[in-house]
């Protein structure tokens, strides 16, 4: 591969879909390692991230062009080590300037303070939050105020979210195109009435 041009090597790497295969290929040579690092724009991490904050910081430094990040702790148990916490989201928001798509699944160690760091992710357009027991409406309002380009928002099984100021703010901003809210305390009759005043029902993909 040493005789291949850099554009051709980049095209080869681009066609490799499996993350494990790309990781293996990047170990073949320093040139492949560098090209892969520049091209990698998405990561999916979770229980294997240990120590969590330091490992995420290392990944963000290695892959400077990340725009999509999935942090998934489904199936997590204590022997897997400590989950990513608020400090991890500070690392993410300060290292990933191109972040536009973020999913947090079963992140029990992240609360409103951590979610508040996402307000610095000015390019964030899609945010999916699934089972976040420590996050309340206050944290979501910080995201809504800071991330003015947000057009996709999924909120599932977040029982501490009881009020809808964050949603009203998103509705007034006018960028929301897709909204999913399931199994949250804020879903009640008065919420539905107020919701229709600020958010067009065409944006709902699920209820």
QUINOR-V91082 format. One record per residue. N is the residue number from 1. RES is the residue in one letter. SS is DSSP state (a for helix, b for strand, c for the rest). PSI is psi in whole degrees, -180 to 180 (* if undefined). OMEGA is omega in radians with two decimals (NA if undefined). Layout:
N/RES/SS/PSI/OMEGA
N/RES/SS/PSI/OMEGA
//
This chain:
1/X/c/-12/-3.11
2/X/c/-22/-3.11
3/X/c/-6/-3.12
4/X/c/146/3.13
5/X/c/159/-3.13
6/X/a/-42/3.09
7/X/a/-38/3.14
8/X/a/-41/3.09
9/X/a/-39/3.12
10/X/a/-39/3.12
11/X/a/-39/3.11
12/X/a/-47/-3.13
13/X/a/-39/-3.12
14/X/a/-31/-3.09
15/X/c/-5/3.12
16/X/c/114/-3.00
17/X/c/-39/-3.05
18/X/c/130/-3.13
19/X/a/-41/-3.13
20/X/a/-38/3.12
21/X/a/-40/3.12
22/X/a/-39/3.11
23/X/a/-42/-3.14
24/X/a/-43/-3.11
25/X/a/-36/-3.09
26/X/c/-15/3.12
27/X/c/-8/-3.09
28/X/c/-42/-3.13
29/X/c/161/3.13
30/X/a/-34/3.14
31/X/a/-45/3.12
32/X/a/-38/3.12
33/X/a/-44/-3.11
34/X/a/-44/-3.13
35/X/a/-43/3.13
36/X/a/-41/3.14
37/X/a/-38/-3.14
38/X/a/-32/-3.06
39/X/a/-26/-3.05
40/X/c/117/-3.08
41/X/c/1/-3.13
42/X/b/143/3.05
43/X/b/151/3.09
44/X/b/110/-3.04
45/X/b/168/3.14
46/X/b/-117/-3.02
47/X/c/-27/-3.13
48/X/c/1/-3.10
49/X/c/101/-3.03
50/X/c/132/-0.23
51/X/c/138/-2.86
52/X/a/-56/-3.06
53/X/a/-45/-3.13
54/X/a/-40/-3.14
55/X/a/-41/3.11
56/X/a/-41/3.11
57/X/a/-40/3.12
58/X/a/-43/3.12
59/X/a/-42/-3.14
60/X/a/-35/3.11
61/X/a/-38/-3.13
62/X/a/-38/-3.10
63/X/c/88/-3.02
64/X/c/-11/-3.05
65/X/c/26/3.14
66/X/c/132/3.02
67/X/c/-15/3.13
68/X/b/127/-3.14
69/X/b/130/3.03
70/X/b/122/3.06
71/X/b/111/-2.94
72/X/b/114/3.12
73/X/c/26/3.06
74/X/c/135/-3.10
75/X/c/5/-3.09
76/X/c/139/2.97
77/X/c/164/-2.97
78/X/a/-29/-3.12
79/X/a/-13/3.09
80/X/a/-9/-3.09
81/X/c/175/-3.10
82/X/c/138/3.08
83/X/c/166/3.00
84/X/c/137/-3.11
85/X/c/-162/-3.10
86/X/a/-38/-3.14
87/X/a/-33/3.11
88/X/a/-39/3.11
89/X/a/-29/3.03
90/X/a/-43/3.09
91/X/a/-46/-3.11
92/X/a/-46/-3.09
93/X/a/-28/-3.11
94/X/a/-19/-3.10
95/X/a/-25/-3.03
96/X/c/82/-3.09
97/X/c/-18/-3.12
98/X/c/7/-3.05
99/X/c/121/3.10
100/X/c/-15/-3.05
101/X/b/117/-3.11
102/X/b/132/3.05
103/X/b/130/3.07
104/X/b/114/3.14
105/X/b/124/3.04
106/X/c/42/3.13
107/X/c/87/-3.01
108/X/c/-15/-3.07
109/X/c/3/-3.11
110/X/c/129/3.13
111/X/c/-163/-3.07
112/X/a/-36/3.13
113/X/a/-42/3.13
114/X/a/-46/3.13
115/X/a/-32/3.14
116/X/a/-28/3.12
117/X/a/-23/-3.13
118/X/a/-15/3.09
119/X/a/-20/3.10
120/X/a/-9/-3.14
121/X/c/79/-2.99
122/X/c/-19/-3.13
123/X/c/1/-3.08
124/X/c/124/-3.12
125/X/c/-26/-3.10
126/X/b/127/-3.14
127/X/b/122/3.13
128/X/b/124/-3.08
129/X/b/114/-3.08
130/X/b/116/-3.12
131/X/c/86/3.09
132/X/c/84/-2.98
133/X/c/-19/-3.08
134/X/c/-1/-3.07
135/X/c/132/-3.12
136/X/c/-175/3.13
137/X/a/-31/-3.13
138/X/a/-43/3.12
139/X/a/-41/3.14
140/X/a/-33/3.11
141/X/a/-37/3.09
142/X/a/-41/3.11
143/X/a/-46/-3.11
144/X/a/-40/-3.12
145/X/a/-40/-3.06
146/X/a/-31/-3.05
147/X/c/82/-3.00
148/X/c/-8/3.12
149/X/c/6/-3.05
150/X/c/122/-3.14
151/X/c/-18/3.09
152/X/b/125/-3.09
153/X/b/119/3.09
154/X/b/128/3.13
155/X/b/111/-3.04
156/X/b/129/3.03
157/X/c/51/3.08
158/X/c/83/-2.93
159/X/c/-12/3.12
160/X/c/-10/3.13
161/X/c/106/-3.03
162/X/c/-22/-3.14
163/X/c/173/-2.97
164/X/c/21/3.11
165/X/a/-39/-3.14
166/X/a/-39/-3.11
167/X/a/-38/3.08
168/X/a/-39/3.12
169/X/a/-45/3.10
170/X/a/-40/3.14
171/X/a/-42/3.13
172/X/a/-30/3.13
173/X/a/-31/3.03
174/X/c/6/-3.10
175/X/c/-13/-3.04
176/X/c/126/3.14
177/X/c/-29/-3.11
178/X/b/126/-3.12
179/X/b/130/3.05
180/X/b/123/3.07
181/X/b/118/-3.12
182/X/b/140/3.01
183/X/c/49/3.08
184/X/c/148/-3.07
185/X/c/-27/-3.06
186/X/c/-8/-3.13
187/X/c/99/3.09
188/X/c/180/-3.04
189/X/a/-43/-3.13
190/X/a/-34/3.09
191/X/a/-42/-3.13
192/X/a/-39/3.13
193/X/a/-49/3.14
194/X/a/-34/-3.10
195/X/a/-41/-3.12
196/X/a/-19/-3.13
197/X/a/-21/-3.03
198/X/a/-20/-3.08
199/X/c/124/3.11
200/X/c/133/-3.09
201/X/a/-14/3.10
202/X/a/-17/-3.09
203/X/a/-10/-3.10
204/X/b/127/3.04
205/X/b/-15/3.12
206/X/b/154/3.07
207/X/c/*/NA
//
